[in-house]
Amino acid sequence: MAIQGRRDIKTRVKNYFGYTENTPETISVASWAKNSTPDARSAATSYFLSLFPFLQWAPRYNLTWLLGDLVAGITVGMVLVPQSLSYAKIALLSPEYGLYSSFIGVLTYAFFATSKDVSIGPVAVMSLETGNIIASVQEKYGDLYSAPVIATALAFICGFVVLAIGLLRLGWLVEFIPQPAVSGFMTGSAINIAAGQFPAVFGLAKRFDTRASTYKVIINTLKNLPYSSLDAAFGVTSLALLYFIKWGFAWVGRKYPKYARAAFFASCVRHAFTIIIYTIISWRINIHHVKKPLIALVGSVPSGLRHVGRPEITGDLIAAIGPHIPVATIILLLEHISIAKSFGRLNGYKINPNQELIAIGVNNTLGTLFSAYPSTGSFSRSALKSKAGVRTPAAGLATGVVVIVALYAVAPAFYWIPNATLSALIIHAVADLVASPKHSYGFWRVSPLEYIIFVGAVLWSVFYTIESGIYWSLATSIVLLLVRLARPKGHFLGRVRIKPEEVEAGHQIRDVYLPLCSESHQDIPVEAPPPGVVIYRFEESFLYPNASLINDRIVAYVKKHTRRGKDFSGISAGDRPWNDPGPKATVTASTLEEESLKPKLRAVILDFTAVANLDTTGVQNLIDTRVEVEKWADTPIDFHFCGILSPWIRRALIAGGFGQGNARAGTALEVAPAVIENLENVASPAPQAERDSDGFPLNTNRLSDLETGQPSGSGSGSGSSSTRSSLVNEKNNNGVSLNKDGTYERRRQSGGSNGLPLLDKSTPFFHFDLHDAINSLHLGNDE
């Protein structure tokens, strides 16, 4: 009695929560959690090893890799030194700070990188943003904070934020920014930087504000061209020499392929070669004018590491930098991840975005001990490193040595470098960041809406600030994503019959289902579905942003293409619902006749193939849809679902009362049925073979050989023994066991989500595909 009482209590509790004994088996939270939760020890070990990727390739390091890394590392170092000097100028810092940021970046990245090609260090866009932040803080607080102190604090804060994102494995957030947004921002920034450097090329930098909006800088540069100084002789010729070397050696490589590699390395040193040549010329003409040089020079650069120590970071300084941290952080991680992914795709390997964020986070936080300002991946140097034949991330160590040698041995010579030549070097470097017309037109061809994001980012950067370009890119990208999620297309489907050229060769006619109204197949006649049947295919997950829209869409289609189930002609106006009064009295007889010719609604088939997620709001809207269409048809309507690939969607639909009902003969219950009947005429099936309670055919005479298409049995009765054996095997493979008394019993599968059947006898309104869904309706031959 006690046991029976406990069972009754248990049953009542289940019923109270809506669980009954005949509730179909679905995936459980407990089984999902058990199968999805990794072993804590192995997970911790894997996480720790992922933090230090060099442990995977360092033990296999060899002389061949060493040679490739040395060549690539030294080549990049010869470019990095002059670029660092010039980029520090954009950041409103002394040249040595560019070198400090360079050597610490390439050294630390070698131990944390998952990309062999990326070169870390000062970059034009981040340098420009650093300079803007320094100018903004000093404009508000005066000389309270020096430029190096602001830049170092910015590097620490941004580096710490990016490091935290990487350690918490939140790198997927970067994926919310599409490629057109990144390209538009980079293009606008490159134009901004180049426009700001042209005044220095012509010796006009002191005549007007070169950090104003890009269009203003361009206009002022053109206005002041008549006032150009001797600097123009250095700047213009330097820029011309850089492009002459680049294009000249590229032509040599194409014309004489056997010299292509030599021409490539000769072209790589054009930056260092140009700096050396013009530094010597500058030294010769200014040697006797030390107090008042004839042209603008870089000035004194202290040798070695002079500013090593703890960075000065206070609460007031963080508050002063605070408004600029989001933009600076986005630039820091966005540019690096996009570059790392690009070269990973190019060279056949896959990066770990979270680990890459950890790498640049460690780089920027440790770099503050050497007074480095924010640094990230460089597109131009990464391309150079890749083409130079880099083998592993260890190439950064060689690059770091080159920078340190320059700091200690060559620093006094930096005094004579012309500013105009550095500006020409910057223009030459950022020109590669501007999207080509072919590239931008590709955005238009793929997605005009994303092209608008690209153009908008460029225009905002040119006519206002690069910060506004970033915010435009982020805002419009998120809005576009939400619009696509909240306003998915979806299609009502019809049938197209595909008939092979040689039916007698064993090929069968098959049906495919295409949108009834679509521009993609205007020349293909699409048959309407059987009268009273509505087939709708989702193109997006069914979630709360789009649930109401899809509900309205299906209900509106049903009311337009089927007739009302209840006749309102004999009901007085006072007895009609206030929100559904029926047809107006002024409706013409022809309209009523046309309405009466429409079929009654018989079934709604929903194709869930593209639905990856279904939430509570989606289920509730499905229930609302069923209530509304049943009210319209004035009769219960069957809702069929096909293409359900997620056990969680199946679970959600069952919770909403869908899928269950009486099993119908002819409905496939197995994922891949061994016997496929009436494939050539799905919408008009021939009389179905008699089936048992599990949905398997009893009349084995109708079983056909899969290869020949001929009957496998002969005569009457139950067929041959081999046929019976194959049927038993089929039932056994599909979870149905043969008992000793000759009856069959469906086995309950276990093992969590992996053991649940995709189709189940208890849910006959869930189908594998549209073929089975329509076949289960038992339409007449004329339909």
Beta strands, then each sheet from edge to edge (+ up, - down):
strand 1: 119-121
strand 2: 376-378
strand 3: 491-498
strand 4: 510-515
strand 5: 533-537
strand 6: 603-607
strand 7: 638-642
strand 8: 736-738
strand 9: 744-746
strand 10: 766-767
sheet 1: 1+ 2-
sheet 2: 4+ 3- 5+ 6+ 7+ 10+
sheet 3: 8+ 9-
end
